[in-house]
Amino acid sequence: MQDSGETDEVNPDATQRPLETLPADMLVYLLGSRYCETDRLSNFAWSTFGKIPQGWTLVQAIVD
């Protein structure tokens, strides 16, 4: 599949779903990766983004 090049939809009202409501086949995408040293980056991530409200605000902060 190829990226269309169009900008992503903006939805400031988007919410974050609780983990237990996600389909089981999606959970594999939330696991750590050998391409990202999660054990080394988790403290940075929590200190930088841990106090930001969940949902669109958090995603936008990470992107920015």
N, C-alpha and C positions, 0 to 999 in steps of 0.2 A: 504494500500500500504506500502511496506517495502523499506527502503533505501538500495540501491545496495552496498553501501560502497565505490563506486568509487569516485575519486576526481571530483570536479566540473570543468566544462570547464573554461579556462582562455581566456578572450577576452578583452585586453586592449583598443580596439577600440569601445567597447560598449558605447552607448550614452543613455542619459536620455530623455525619451519622455515627451513632454509637457502634463500637466494634462488634458487639454481639448481634447487631441487626444486619451485618454484611453477609452476603452469600459465601458459603465455605470456599468455593472455588476462587474467590478474590483474595483470600487471606494470604496466599503465597506471595502476592505482590507487596505485602507489607513487611515481609521478612528482611533481615539484613542481607547485604550483598557482598560478595568477595571483591567487588569493584569499589566499594565504599567502606572505609574502616569505621564502622558504626561505633565500636568500642572507644575509638579515639575522638570521634566527633559528637557523641551524645551529650557530653557536658557543655560543649560550645552551643549546641542547638538548644538545649534547655535554658541556658543562661541568656541566650539571645532572643529566643522566641517563646519561652515558657509562660510569660505573663500576657501575651497577646491573646485576645479573644479568639475562640475557634471559629472556623468557617472561612468565608471569603477574606476577612481581614488578615487572618494568619497566612493564608496562601499568598496573598499579595505582598505581605511583609517578607516572606521567604523569596519570592521572585525578585522583589526590589533589592 
